[in-house]
Amino acid sequence: MATAAAKQFTALSQSLDPKLLRFFQRYPPVLASSTAASPESTDTTNASTPSTELPSLLPYQGPNPFQPHKHEITGLWHNSKFSSRRQSDLTKLAEKHGLESLLPSSVKSKEWRLDRRLHGLKVKGTGVGERVKGHWWERTLYTRLQKRRQAMLDMPNLIYRWKQLGHGRGWKKWPK
């Protein structure tokens, strides 16, 4: 069975794009059976039957090369190994060959984009009981409109007082 799987992997590697092949050489996916199964839990019935499908693989288990990471010793942040453009190119190639699930998680992946489309972006202050901060003019708009409304309602009294005082003579408080 090991030789059949090796032949399948060899055929797959020959059909892959060189960029994708280099990525999988540098960040190889992990066999699911090698991580999950222990030596005493191997099944002998599966070993005798030839398998036509590839063994199940998991994405690369090391640090994600698509995301920035913090250095353990210095505490400094290091940029991602792959730029957004290169991530997008790799994701498109992997999707074309049906291997997108083997790539590390990325904002360019189909899964991430579908999740964002379903749930939307989280905006600060949009949770239950929270307010969006907004711009200054947005925050003060309601009170300014209330003051303006009150001034319009008080306008007849203001005009009357203006005329009584002699068109501004002795006027202490100018309306705003």
Secondary structure as the mmCIF struct_conf table of DSSP 4:
data_model
#
loop_
_struct_conf.conf_type_id
_struct_conf.id
_struct_conf.beg_label_comp_id
_struct_conf.beg_label_asym_id
_struct_conf.beg_label_seq_id
_struct_conf.end_label_comp_id
_struct_conf.end_label_asym_id
_struct_conf.end_label_seq_id
HELX_RH_AL_P HELX_RH_AL_P1 ALA A 2 SER A 15
BEND BEND1 LEU A 16 LEU A 16
HELX_RH_AL_P HELX_RH_AL_P2 PRO A 18 ARG A 26
BEND BEND2 TYR A 27 TYR A 27
HELX_LH_PP_P HELX_LH_PP_P1 PRO A 28 PRO A 29
STRN STRN1 VAL A 30 LEU A 31
HELX_RH_AL_P HELX_RH_AL_P3 ALA A 32 ALA A 36
HELX_RH_3T_P HELX_RH_3T_P1 PRO A 39 SER A 41
HELX_RH_AL_P HELX_RH_AL_P4 THR A 44 SER A 48
BEND BEND3 THR A 49 THR A 49
BEND BEND4 THR A 52 GLU A 53
HELX_LH_PP_P HELX_LH_PP_P2 LEU A 54 SER A 56
STRN STRN2 LEU A 57 LEU A 58
BEND BEND5 GLY A 62 PRO A 63
TURN_TY1_P TURN_TY1_P1 PRO A 65 PHE A 66
BEND BEND6 GLN A 67 GLN A 67
STRN STRN3 HIS A 69 LYS A 70
TURN_TY1_P TURN_TY1_P2 GLU A 72 THR A 74
STRN STRN4 TRP A 77 HIS A 78
BEND BEND7 LYS A 81 PHE A 82
HELX_RH_AL_P HELX_RH_AL_P5 SER A 84 HIS A 97
TURN_TY1_P TURN_TY1_P3 GLY A 98 GLY A 98
HELX_RH_3T_P HELX_RH_3T_P2 GLU A 100 LEU A 102
BEND BEND8 LEU A 103 LEU A 103
HELX_LH_PP_P HELX_LH_PP_P3 PRO A 104 SER A 105
TURN_TY1_P TURN_TY1_P4 VAL A 107 LYS A 108
BEND BEND9 SER A 109 SER A 109
HELX_RH_AL_P HELX_RH_AL_P6 LYS A 110 HIS A 119
TURN_TY1_P TURN_TY1_P5 LYS A 124 GLY A 125
BEND BEND10 GLY A 127 GLY A 127
TURN_TY1_P TURN_TY1_P6 VAL A 128 GLY A 129
HELX_RH_AL_P HELX_RH_AL_P7 TRP A 136 LEU A 153
TURN_TY1_P TURN_TY1_P7 ASP A 154 ASP A 154
HELX_RH_AL_P HELX_RH_AL_P8 MET A 155 GLN A 164
TURN_TY1_P TURN_TY1_P8 LEU A 165 GLY A 170
#
